[in-house]
């Protein structure tokens, strides 16, 4: 079974290599990776060109919205199922896709929902929010509560025969997609009881308090579009559902099966810009560089590829 992964990006050179590494590190190999760049002006395009995935397809769609880019990627994809993994996200482990495909092959559902762990920056082992699909019921979408979109695997036929994402909704087109598919078309879904992705905070829907209100307005419009009655109480107080996600944090449990992606492509393209060899001792002393055996040990381990460099190291 071929899986299509859709990644949208725009000036994402600080995060996208983790996303690319995460896909390259997957034990399941039958993955088609569709990447849509919104016209990046930083190093993103250079990174994408050096990305060695054999089934990658890179497109540039300037001045596009996120959902325009996602729809474009879906139309270009050929997999049986589609997963959205944006430039701020990584899979929770190197066997995530393999484990999900095994479930899909055993079950016969249109959609599969897993869990999402939210982090800040590259602090992968410090979860700040846990968004679980456990116990999710269809009627919850009418309460303005949607399943985790970034941990969803959607059958390609759903997009082909039912609907794509409404491009008139800037933030909540994913909510509208689930409202339409679950209520109007009564599609069935299966809950995957495992963490699928780790997602960085700071995206369009998680950036700040203002984005919460924009999102709420889009949800309001979604109910209007679908001619479904809306409880304003549910719309306003869905914030308590998110507060529960902030409080439901068990760091040891959430980190139990987490794996950092392996570094598989053009290591030195990134790292050569982070290591500088100098011969003038005054230079490194002035830079508060500690002259010690520890530094020598680190450089030796790095040369032997026993350690890798991340921004938080």
N, C-alpha and C positions, 0 to 999 in steps of 0.2 A: 504494500500500500504506500502510495506516494503522499507525503504531507507537504503542503505549501505554507511557508512562513512568510508573512508580510511585515516588512520593516520600513517605517517612514522616518526620515531624518532631515534636519536642517541645522547646519553649523554645530554638529555633534561630535567634534573630534575629541572631546574630553571624556566621552562615555561610550561611543559606538564600538570601540575595539573590544570592550567587554561583551557586548552583544554578539559581535561576530565570532569571538572566541567561544562563547557559550554554544553557538550553533555548530561550530566546527568540532567542538568537544563531545557532541552527542554520540552515544554508542549506536544509535539508529542512523543509518546512512541514507535512506531513501527520502531525502529532504530536498525540496526545491525552494530556494531562497530568493524572494522577490524584494528588491530594495528600491524605494522611490525617494529620491533626493529632491528637496524643494528649492534647490539653487544655492547650495552652500558656498560661502566665500572663505571659509577657514580651511583646515587640512582634511576635512571629511572626505572629499572626492579622492584625494591621494590615498587615503587609507582604504577606501572601497576598491580602488583599482588593484591594490596589492593583496586584497582578500582572495584566497585561493580556493574557495568552495567551487566544486566542479559544476554544480547545478545552480549557480547564481545568475540572476538577471538584474542589471542595474539600469534604472530609468531616471531621467531628470524631468521633473514637472514643476517648473517655476511658478511662484506665486499661488500655489495650490493650498487649500486647507487640508487639515489632517485627514478628514473623511473623504475628500476628493482623491487624495493620494492612496488611501486604503482601497477605495472602490476601483481605482485604476489598477492597483496591484492584484486585486481579486480577479479582474477581467483578464489579466495577463497570466494568471496562474493555471496550472493543469493538475494539481493534486486532488485527491479524493476528499481530503479535509483541509481546512484552513485555520491557521493560528496567527494571531497578531502579536508580534514581539517587537516593540518599538525601540528606538535607540537609547532609551533610558532603562531598559529591562534586560534581565538575564534569566535563564532557566535555573531552577533551584538546585539541580544536580546534572551531572553528565549523562544520567540514565533517564531523565524526565520523559523525553519523547518516546523512548523505547517502552517505558512502563505504560504510557497513555495509549500507544498503538496496540499493545496487547489487550487492553481493556476494550478499545474500539472494535477489534476483531472478534471479541467474544460477545459483545453486546450489539444491539441493533437500534441505535438512537440517532437523532438528527443533530443533537448538541450535547457536549460534555463540559461540565463546569468543575474547576478545581479551586484551589486557594491561592491567595496572593499575600506576600510579605512586603511591607513598605519599609524602605530605608532612606537615610539621608546621605547624599554624595556617594562615596565608595565604602561606607561603613557597613559592609555586608553582614557582619556578625552582630549588629546592633539594631534589631528590628524596632520600629516605632509604631507600627500598626499592623494588625492581622485581619485580613478580609477573607472570611471563610464562606464557602458555598454550602457547608453542612447544614442540613435542615431546610434548605431553600425550597419553597413551594411556589407554584405558578401564580397563585393569588397575591403573592407578596409584591409583584410588579405593580399591582393596582394600589399598593401602599407606598409607591414611589421607591421601592427597594429592588434593585437589580442584581443579578448574579455578577461575579467578577469577570469583566470583559477580557482582561489581559490574561486570564487563566481559562479561556474558553477554546474549545475545538469545535468548529462548525462544519457540517457537511457541505461540500461545495454546491450540491444541488439546491440547498436552501437559498444561497445567493443567486443562483441561476434562475430558479423557478418562482421564488417568493419575493425577495427584496434585497436591495443593497442598503447602504447607510444613507440617510436623508442628508444631502449636502447643504440644505438650508439651515440645519441646526449645527451651530459651531462647536458646542461642547457635549451635548447629550444625544448625539446621533446613535450612539451605542445603546442608550436607554430606549430610544424610539424603536430601534431594531428588535430588542427583546419584547417590548410592548406589543409590537405588531406580530411577531412570530409566535409568542406564547399565548396571546389573547385571541387575535383574529384567526390565526391558523392552527392554534392549539398543538404546537409541536411538542414532542416529548423530549426530555433531557435526562441525562444520567449524571449523578454526583460522583466525582472522583475525590476520594478522601485522602488527598495529598496536596502539598504545596507545589504549585506549578512554576510560578515566577517570583522573582524579587524585583520590585519596581521602585525606582527613585521618586521621592516626592519632588514637587516643583513643576510637574507637567501642567497642561492646560486646565485640568479639572482639580488639581491638588495644590495649585500654586499658593493661594492665599484665601482669605475670607471672602474677598470680592468674587473670586472664581466660583465659590459655593453659591452665591446669589445668581450669577450668570447661569450656572448649571441648573438651578431651580427654575429659572425663567424658561430655559430650553425644555425642561421636563413638562412645565405647564403647557408650552406650545405643542409638545408631543401628544399630550392627552387631547388637545383640541384637534390636532390633525387626524387622530384616530377615532374621534368622536366617542371617547370613553369618559364617563363621569369622573371628576377629580375631587378628592377631599383636600381642601386647603390645609386642614389640620395635619394630614399625613405629609403634605409637601413641606410645611414649615418645620415639623418636628422630626423629620427623618434624620436630623442632625444627631439625635440621641442614639440612633443606630450606629453612626460613625464614632460617637464617643465610646460606645461599647467596644468597638474595634481597637480603640486606643488603649483601653483598660485591659483587654483580653490578651495580654502579652506574657508568654512564658518563654523567655529567651532560650533556655536550654532545650526545650521541646521544639521550638521553631528552628533551631540551628542543628538539630540532631542529624538530619540527612543532607545538610547543605554541603555542596562542593564548589569551590571556585573553578571557573573554566580553565582548562589547560591552555597554554599559549602555543598556538599551532602555526601562526603565519607571520613571517617577516618580523621576528622579534627585534632585530637590531635597528629596524626602521624607527621604532619608537624609543628604544633604550639608548641609542647612540646620541640622542638629543638630551639625555638625562645624566650621562656620565661624561665627565671632562677630565682629561689627564693634564696636570700642570707640573712644571718643573721648578717654578719659583716658590720657595717655601714661604716667603713673605706674603704671597697672594693667599694661600690657604690659611695661614695663621690669621691674617686680617679678616678672613671670612668666618672666623670662629670654628674652623675645622679642627677637630680633635685628632692629634697625631697619636695613634695607638695601634696596638696589635689587633684590636677589634676591627678597625677599618681594613687592615690587610686581610684578615680572615673573611670579611664580607666580600671583598673584591675577588678573593680566591674562590669562594663559593659561587659567586656570580659567574666567574669565568668557566666553572665546571657545570653551570646550569642547575646547581642545587637550590638556588634561590632566584626569584624573579622580582622585578621592581614594579611596585604599584605606587600611586600617588600618596597613599596613606602609610607607606612603609618608610 
